[in-house]
Amino acid sequence: MNTAMNYLAVLFVFLLLAAPSLYGMAHDRRIDRQLRAAAAARSTDSRHVRYERVA
């Protein structure tokens, strides 16, 4: 029982220390997805505007 509690304590400390880093990584990935979507929308909009000017 003592060994199991030690493992749980180590796991808890690890998660406590890793949580801010994991949250930051998730936040960065969300921002990257938003930037990629905005760039894709801008590229399709610019093509659309270019065709309107020609026509």
Secondary structure as UniProt FT lines:
FT   HELIX           2..54
//
